[in-house]
């Protein structure tokens, strides 16, 4: 139980990374590879500020998760990651004005159960 703070940190950073990646992709607009070298386009995506910081946050989240896995059983730590679904859905509703209807809430609840 003493590692719950690290588990929750993993959940929060995982959710934050998702939100940053979404913001980054929204700021880039629809992706098209027409007339552009795919490698150049990929580098443009990865090094756009929101996407880059989202990926960095994912690395931090993964490092935290690896630390947790070195201390507790996987069957204890991993189910907590489903809390990220809840956090992402709530923040996406408020930040991006995404729909949070009954079906989505039921799906998230089903995953968490």
VMD Tcl script that builds the backbone (N, CA, C; Angstrom):
set m [mol new atoms 339]
animate dup $m
set s [atomselect $m all]
$s set {name element resname resid chain x y z} {
  {N N UNK 1 A 0.808 -1.202 0.000}
  {CA C UNK 1 A 0.000 0.000 0.000}
  {C C UNK 1 A 0.853 1.268 0.000}
  {N N UNK 2 A 2.090 1.170 0.453}
  {CA C UNK 2 A 2.906 2.379 0.532}
  {C C UNK 2 A 3.337 2.881 -0.840}
  {N N UNK 3 A 3.098 2.115 -1.901}
  {CA C UNK 3 A 3.465 2.529 -3.243}
  {C C UNK 3 A 2.284 3.116 -4.014}
  {N N UNK 4 A 1.180 3.321 -3.338}
  {CA C UNK 4 A -0.025 3.837 -3.989}
  {C C UNK 4 A 0.219 5.227 -4.589}
  {N N UNK 5 A 1.055 6.028 -3.956}
  {CA C UNK 5 A 1.362 7.364 -4.490}
  {C C UNK 5 A 2.041 7.240 -5.854}
  {N N UNK 6 A 2.955 6.305 -5.991}
  {CA C UNK 6 A 3.634 6.102 -7.273}
  {C C UNK 6 A 2.669 5.547 -8.320}
  {N N UNK 7 A 1.770 4.677 -7.891}
  {CA C UNK 7 A 0.768 4.133 -8.815}
  {C C UNK 7 A -0.126 5.257 -9.316}
  {N N UNK 8 A -0.590 6.108 -8.418}
  {CA C UNK 8 A -1.451 7.220 -8.820}
  {C C UNK 8 A -0.686 8.239 -9.672}
  {N N UNK 9 A 0.592 8.423 -9.375}
  {CA C UNK 9 A 1.425 9.294 -10.219}
  {C C UNK 9 A 1.494 8.734 -11.639}
  {N N UNK 10 A 1.626 7.428 -11.759}
  {CA C UNK 10 A 1.644 6.777 -13.067}
  {C C UNK 10 A 0.335 7.021 -13.803}
  {N N UNK 11 A -0.771 6.895 -13.100}
  {CA C UNK 11 A -2.090 7.114 -13.703}
  {C C UNK 11 A -2.222 8.560 -14.192}
  {N N UNK 12 A -1.840 9.506 -13.344}
  {CA C UNK 12 A -1.979 10.925 -13.690}
  {C C UNK 12 A -1.082 11.294 -14.869}
  {N N UNK 13 A 0.147 10.833 -14.861}
  {CA C UNK 13 A 1.041 11.163 -15.972}
  {C C UNK 13 A 0.605 10.480 -17.266}
  {N N UNK 14 A 0.062 9.280 -17.161}
  {CA C UNK 14 A -0.464 8.591 -18.333}
  {C C UNK 14 A -1.614 9.387 -18.934}
  {N N UNK 15 A -2.544 9.823 -18.096}
  {CA C UNK 15 A -3.685 10.605 -18.574}
  {C C UNK 15 A -3.223 11.951 -19.144}
  {N N UNK 16 A -2.290 12.603 -18.467}
  {CA C UNK 16 A -1.775 13.889 -18.947}
  {C C UNK 16 A -1.114 13.734 -20.308}
  {N N UNK 17 A -0.391 12.654 -20.494}
  {CA C UNK 17 A 0.261 12.406 -21.787}
  {C C UNK 17 A -0.784 12.282 -22.895}
  {N N UNK 18 A -1.862 11.563 -22.632}
  {CA C UNK 18 A -2.933 11.417 -23.629}
  {C C UNK 18 A -3.521 12.771 -24.011}
  {N N UNK 19 A -3.756 13.608 -23.011}
  {CA C UNK 19 A -4.333 14.926 -23.272}
  {C C UNK 19 A -3.372 15.809 -24.073}
  {N N UNK 20 A -2.088 15.747 -23.756}
  {CA C UNK 20 A -1.104 16.531 -24.507}
  {C C UNK 20 A -0.996 16.043 -25.946}
  {N N UNK 21 A -1.016 14.729 -26.131}
  {CA C UNK 21 A -0.943 14.194 -27.488}
  {C C UNK 21 A -2.158 14.615 -28.306}
  {N N UNK 22 A -3.333 14.587 -27.693}
  {CA C UNK 22 A -4.546 15.014 -28.388}
  {C C UNK 22 A -4.448 16.490 -28.764}
  {N N UNK 23 A -4.014 17.319 -27.835}
  {CA C UNK 23 A -3.864 18.743 -28.116}
  {C C UNK 23 A -2.869 18.962 -29.255}
  {N N UNK 24 A -1.791 18.215 -29.219}
  {CA C UNK 24 A -0.786 18.330 -30.275}
  {C C UNK 24 A -1.322 17.953 -31.635}
  {N N UNK 25 A -2.071 16.880 -31.686}
  {CA C UNK 25 A -2.601 16.442 -32.977}
  {C C UNK 25 A -3.700 17.376 -33.460}
  {N N UNK 26 A -4.462 17.952 -32.549}
  {CA C UNK 26 A -5.465 18.936 -32.952}
  {C C UNK 26 A -4.793 20.186 -33.513}
  {N N UNK 27 A -3.681 20.586 -32.915}
  {CA C UNK 27 A -2.988 21.783 -33.395}
  {C C UNK 27 A -2.328 21.551 -34.754}
  {N N UNK 28 A -1.989 20.308 -35.055}
  {CA C UNK 28 A -1.388 19.988 -36.347}
  {C C UNK 28 A -2.425 19.860 -37.456}
  {N N UNK 29 A -3.643 19.543 -37.087}
  {CA C UNK 29 A -4.692 19.349 -38.084}
  {C C UNK 29 A -4.597 17.975 -38.722}
  {N N UNK 30 A -5.443 17.730 -39.729}
  {CA C UNK 30 A -5.432 16.418 -40.395}
  {C C UNK 30 A -4.057 16.100 -40.987}
  {N N UNK 31 A -3.644 14.875 -40.822}
  {CA C UNK 31 A -2.327 14.436 -41.296}
  {C C UNK 31 A -2.453 13.926 -42.725}
  {N N UNK 32 A -1.578 14.411 -43.574}
  {CA C UNK 32 A -1.523 13.947 -44.953}
  {C C UNK 32 A -0.059 13.724 -45.319}
  {N N UNK 33 A 0.186 12.623 -46.000}
  {CA C UNK 33 A 1.542 12.305 -46.426}
  {C C UNK 33 A 1.746 12.582 -47.916}
  {N N UNK 34 A 0.763 13.207 -48.555}
  {CA C UNK 34 A 0.858 13.483 -49.987}
  {C C UNK 34 A 1.940 14.521 -50.263}
  {N N UNK 35 A 2.865 14.175 -51.112}
  {CA C UNK 35 A 3.911 15.097 -51.522}
  {C C UNK 35 A 4.947 15.394 -50.452}
  {N N UNK 36 A 4.934 14.621 -49.367}
  {CA C UNK 36 A 5.881 14.857 -48.274}
  {C C UNK 36 A 6.556 13.538 -47.933}
  {N N UNK 37 A 7.827 13.605 -47.673}
  {CA C UNK 37 A 8.561 12.428 -47.227}
  {C C UNK 37 A 7.962 11.983 -45.882}
  {N N UNK 38 A 7.508 10.723 -45.764}
  {CA C UNK 38 A 6.888 10.265 -44.519}
  {C C UNK 38 A 7.785 10.444 -43.287}
  {N N UNK 39 A 9.083 10.278 -43.459}
  {CA C UNK 39 A 9.998 10.452 -42.331}
  {C C UNK 39 A 10.021 11.905 -41.869}
  {N N UNK 40 A 10.031 12.826 -42.817}
  {CA C UNK 40 A 10.006 14.253 -42.483}
  {C C UNK 40 A 8.700 14.589 -41.764}
  {N N UNK 41 A 7.590 14.062 -42.261}
  {CA C UNK 41 A 6.286 14.321 -41.637}
  {C C UNK 41 A 6.256 13.757 -40.221}
  {N N UNK 42 A 6.782 12.558 -40.046}
  {CA C UNK 42 A 6.829 11.950 -38.725}
  {C C UNK 42 A 7.655 12.794 -37.755}
  {N N UNK 43 A 8.778 13.295 -38.217}
  {CA C UNK 43 A 9.618 14.155 -37.377}
  {C C UNK 43 A 8.911 15.467 -37.037}
  {N N UNK 44 A 8.154 16.007 -37.998}
  {CA C UNK 44 A 7.373 17.216 -37.720}
  {C C UNK 44 A 6.344 16.954 -36.622}
  {N N UNK 45 A 5.715 15.795 -36.680}
  {CA C UNK 45 A 4.716 15.441 -35.667}
  {C C UNK 45 A 5.381 15.265 -34.310}
  {N N UNK 46 A 6.414 14.456 -34.264}
  {CA C UNK 46 A 7.077 14.133 -32.992}
  {C C UNK 46 A 7.649 15.379 -32.324}
  {N N UNK 47 A 8.170 16.303 -33.110}
  {CA C UNK 47 A 8.809 17.476 -32.525}
  {C C UNK 47 A 7.905 18.700 -32.436}
  {N N UNK 48 A 6.624 18.526 -32.721}
  {CA C UNK 48 A 5.701 19.621 -32.423}
  {C C UNK 48 A 5.582 19.681 -30.895}
  {N N UNK 49 A 5.459 20.867 -30.319}
  {CA C UNK 49 A 5.585 21.009 -28.856}
  {C C UNK 49 A 4.666 20.124 -28.023}
  {N N UNK 50 A 3.369 20.117 -28.301}
  {CA C UNK 50 A 2.450 19.322 -27.472}
  {C C UNK 50 A 2.724 17.827 -27.603}
  {N N UNK 51 A 2.977 17.372 -28.810}
  {CA C UNK 51 A 3.257 15.949 -29.011}
  {C C UNK 51 A 4.570 15.577 -28.321}
  {N N UNK 52 A 5.578 16.407 -28.482}
  {CA C UNK 52 A 6.867 16.122 -27.866}
  {C C UNK 52 A 6.741 16.020 -26.341}
  {N N UNK 53 A 6.062 16.992 -25.724}
  {CA C UNK 53 A 5.906 16.945 -24.266}
  {C C UNK 53 A 4.990 15.809 -23.831}
  {N N UNK 54 A 4.020 15.457 -24.666}
  {CA C UNK 54 A 3.187 14.291 -24.378}
  {C C UNK 54 A 4.001 13.010 -24.374}
  {N N UNK 55 A 4.890 12.881 -25.353}
  {CA C UNK 55 A 5.755 11.698 -25.403}
  {C C UNK 55 A 6.721 11.667 -24.219}
  {N N UNK 56 A 7.247 12.831 -23.857}
  {CA C UNK 56 A 8.133 12.905 -22.677}
  {C C UNK 56 A 7.375 12.513 -21.416}
  {N N UNK 57 A 6.132 12.944 -21.311}
  {CA C UNK 57 A 5.315 12.600 -20.146}
  {C C UNK 57 A 5.038 11.102 -20.118}
  {N N UNK 58 A 4.847 10.498 -21.296}
  {CA C UNK 58 A 4.685 9.044 -21.356}
  {C C UNK 58 A 5.925 8.331 -20.844}
  {N N UNK 59 A 7.092 8.847 -21.184}
  {CA C UNK 59 A 8.341 8.243 -20.693}
  {C C UNK 59 A 8.397 8.328 -19.169}
  {N N UNK 60 A 8.019 9.460 -18.622}
  {CA C UNK 60 A 7.987 9.614 -17.159}
  {C C UNK 60 A 6.983 8.639 -16.555}
  {N N UNK 61 A 5.823 8.536 -17.172}
  {CA C UNK 61 A 4.798 7.604 -16.692}
  {C C UNK 61 A 5.305 6.166 -16.721}
  {N N UNK 62 A 5.977 5.804 -17.801}
  {CA C UNK 62 A 6.499 4.439 -17.919}
  {C C UNK 62 A 7.603 4.182 -16.893}
  {N N UNK 63 A 8.446 5.163 -16.655}
  {CA C UNK 63 A 9.500 5.006 -15.647}
  {C C UNK 63 A 8.873 4.796 -14.267}
  {N N UNK 64 A 7.837 5.555 -13.972}
  {CA C UNK 64 A 7.136 5.388 -12.699}
  {C C UNK 64 A 6.500 4.001 -12.613}
  {N N UNK 65 A 5.910 3.576 -13.715}
  {CA C UNK 65 A 5.277 2.253 -13.733}
  {C C UNK 65 A 6.314 1.142 -13.543}
  {N N UNK 66 A 7.458 1.290 -14.165}
  {CA C UNK 66 A 8.519 0.288 -13.989}
  {C C UNK 66 A 8.987 0.239 -12.533}
  {N N UNK 67 A 9.086 1.416 -11.920}
  {CA C UNK 67 A 9.454 1.447 -10.505}
  {C C UNK 67 A 8.408 0.714 -9.678}
  {N N UNK 68 A 7.143 0.995 -9.936}
  {CA C UNK 68 A 6.061 0.330 -9.204}
  {C C UNK 68 A 6.133 -1.180 -9.407}
  {N N UNK 69 A 6.357 -1.597 -10.652}
  {CA C UNK 69 A 6.407 -3.036 -10.926}
  {C C UNK 69 A 7.572 -3.718 -10.218}
  {N N UNK 70 A 8.610 -2.956 -9.915}
  {CA C UNK 70 A 9.727 -3.551 -9.189}
  {C C UNK 70 A 9.403 -3.733 -7.697}
  {N N UNK 71 A 8.310 -3.105 -7.259}
  {CA C UNK 71 A 7.976 -3.130 -5.833}
  {C C UNK 71 A 6.717 -3.924 -5.495}
  {N N UNK 72 A 5.753 -3.957 -6.403}
  {CA C UNK 72 A 4.479 -4.628 -6.103}
  {C C UNK 72 A 4.134 -5.616 -7.203}
  {N N UNK 73 A 3.149 -6.449 -6.935}
  {CA C UNK 73 A 2.720 -7.438 -7.912}
  {C C UNK 73 A 1.994 -6.759 -9.075}
  {N N UNK 74 A 2.193 -7.298 -10.265}
  {CA C UNK 74 A 1.550 -6.772 -11.463}
  {C C UNK 74 A 0.030 -6.790 -11.321}
  {N N UNK 75 A -0.490 -7.857 -10.748}
  {CA C UNK 75 A -1.945 -7.985 -10.604}
  {C C UNK 75 A -2.529 -6.935 -9.651}
  {N N UNK 76 A -1.690 -6.301 -8.854}
  {CA C UNK 76 A -2.128 -5.192 -7.993}
  {C C UNK 76 A -1.981 -3.857 -8.713}
  {N N UNK 77 A -0.855 -3.643 -9.360}
  {CA C UNK 77 A -0.543 -2.342 -9.956}
  {C C UNK 77 A -1.308 -2.076 -11.253}
  {N N UNK 78 A -1.386 -3.058 -12.116}
  {CA C UNK 78 A -1.923 -2.819 -13.453}
  {C C UNK 78 A -3.388 -2.391 -13.473}
  {N N UNK 79 A -4.258 -2.982 -12.676}
  {CA C UNK 79 A -5.663 -2.547 -12.715}
  {C C UNK 79 A -5.867 -1.062 -12.397}
  {N N UNK 80 A -4.965 -0.470 -11.641}
  {CA C UNK 80 A -5.082 0.951 -11.339}
  {C C UNK 80 A -4.983 1.810 -12.598}
  {N N UNK 81 A -4.300 1.303 -13.614}
  {CA C UNK 81 A -4.146 2.087 -14.841}
  {C C UNK 81 A -5.489 2.366 -15.515}
  {N N UNK 82 A -6.511 1.558 -15.208}
  {CA C UNK 82 A -7.826 1.829 -15.788}
  {C C UNK 82 A -8.406 3.144 -15.267}
  {N N UNK 83 A -7.877 3.646 -14.161}
  {CA C UNK 83 A -8.310 4.960 -13.685}
  {C C UNK 83 A -7.941 6.057 -14.675}
  {N N UNK 84 A -6.947 5.814 -15.489}
  {CA C UNK 84 A -6.575 6.788 -16.515}
  {C C UNK 84 A -7.711 6.964 -17.525}
  {N N UNK 85 A -8.479 5.894 -17.800}
  {CA C UNK 85 A -9.626 6.018 -18.688}
  {C C UNK 85 A -10.623 7.026 -18.133}
  {N N UNK 86 A -10.859 6.940 -16.850}
  {CA C UNK 86 A -11.801 7.854 -16.196}
  {C C UNK 86 A -11.283 9.287 -16.277}
  {N N UNK 87 A -10.031 9.487 -15.917}
  {CA C UNK 87 A -9.442 10.830 -15.923}
  {C C UNK 87 A -9.451 11.428 -17.329}
  {N N UNK 88 A -9.062 10.646 -18.319}
  {CA C UNK 88 A -9.016 11.143 -19.693}
  {C C UNK 88 A -10.416 11.517 -20.168}
  {N N UNK 89 A -11.386 10.679 -19.896}
  {CA C UNK 89 A -12.756 10.967 -20.339}
  {C C UNK 89 A -13.283 12.251 -19.705}
  {N N UNK 90 A -13.041 12.420 -18.421}
  {CA C UNK 90 A -13.520 13.621 -17.729}
  {C C UNK 90 A -12.817 14.869 -18.251}
  {N N UNK 91 A -11.505 14.816 -18.337}
  {CA C UNK 91 A -10.771 15.984 -18.822}
  {C C UNK 91 A -11.065 16.273 -20.291}
  {N N UNK 92 A -11.234 15.244 -21.109}
  {CA C UNK 92 A -11.567 15.461 -22.523}
  {C C UNK 92 A -12.930 16.124 -22.650}
  {N N UNK 93 A -13.835 15.789 -21.760}
  {CA C UNK 93 A -15.161 16.421 -21.757}
  {C C UNK 93 A -15.027 17.917 -21.471}
  {N N UNK 94 A -14.243 18.267 -20.457}
  {CA C UNK 94 A -14.120 19.670 -20.067}
  {C C UNK 94 A -13.148 20.466 -20.947}
  {N N UNK 95 A -12.044 19.863 -21.341}
  {CA C UNK 95 A -11.015 20.586 -22.087}
  {C C UNK 95 A -11.316 20.632 -23.584}
  {N N UNK 96 A -11.702 19.492 -24.162}
  {CA C UNK 96 A -11.907 19.409 -25.604}
  {C C UNK 96 A -13.379 19.404 -26.000}
  {N N UNK 97 A -14.260 19.462 -25.010}
  {CA C UNK 97 A -15.710 19.436 -25.255}
  {C C UNK 97 A -16.140 18.153 -25.972}
  {N N UNK 98 A -15.471 17.052 -25.649}
  {CA C UNK 98 A -15.840 15.772 -26.246}
  {C C UNK 98 A -17.106 15.243 -25.572}
  {N N UNK 99 A -17.847 14.460 -26.326}
  {CA C UNK 99 A -19.099 13.894 -25.837}
  {C C UNK 99 A -18.818 12.852 -24.751}
  {N N UNK 100 A -19.561 12.926 -23.676}
  {CA C UNK 100 A -19.445 11.933 -22.597}
  {C C UNK 100 A -20.850 11.409 -22.338}
  {N N UNK 101 A -21.301 10.554 -23.246}
  {CA C UNK 101 A -22.667 10.045 -23.163}
  {C C UNK 101 A -22.748 8.788 -22.297}
  {N N UNK 102 A -23.944 8.284 -22.162}
  {CA C UNK 102 A -24.182 7.110 -21.323}
  {C C UNK 102 A -23.408 5.881 -21.749}
  {N N UNK 103 A -23.269 5.675 -23.057}
  {CA C UNK 103 A -22.538 4.511 -23.555}
  {C C UNK 103 A -21.068 4.575 -23.183}
  {N N UNK 104 A -20.482 5.746 -23.291}
  {CA C UNK 104 A -19.067 5.902 -22.931}
  {C C UNK 104 A -18.870 5.720 -21.432}
  {N N UNK 105 A -19.752 6.300 -20.667}
  {CA C UNK 105 A -19.658 6.146 -19.213}
  {C C UNK 105 A -19.821 4.676 -18.833}
  {N N UNK 106 A -20.771 3.995 -19.460}
  {CA C UNK 106 A -20.981 2.566 -19.188}
  {C C UNK 106 A -19.746 1.752 -19.581}
  {N N UNK 107 A -19.139 2.082 -20.718}
  {CA C UNK 107 A -17.940 1.364 -21.160}
  {C C UNK 107 A -16.781 1.554 -20.199}
  {N N UNK 108 A -16.589 2.794 -19.763}
  {CA C UNK 108 A -15.512 3.083 -18.807}
  {C C UNK 108 A -15.778 2.365 -17.488}
  {N N UNK 109 A -17.034 2.394 -17.046}
  {CA C UNK 109 A -17.397 1.714 -15.792}
  {C C UNK 109 A -17.162 0.202 -15.923}
  {N N UNK 110 A -17.502 -0.365 -17.078}
  {CA C UNK 110 A -17.292 -1.789 -17.312}
  {C C UNK 110 A -15.815 -2.147 -17.248}
  {N N UNK 111 A -14.978 -1.328 -17.840}
  {CA C UNK 111 A -13.530 -1.564 -17.805}
  {C C UNK 111 A -13.021 -1.490 -16.370}
  {N N UNK 112 A -13.494 -0.503 -15.624}
  {CA C UNK 112 A -13.030 -0.319 -14.249}
  {C C UNK 112 A -13.492 -1.452 -13.323}
  {N N UNK 113 A -14.682 -1.964 -13.599}
  {CA C UNK 113 A -15.181 -3.075 -12.771}
  {C C UNK 113 A -14.336 -4.291 -13.033}
}
mol reanalyze $m
mol bondsrecalc $m
mol representation Tube
mol addrep $m
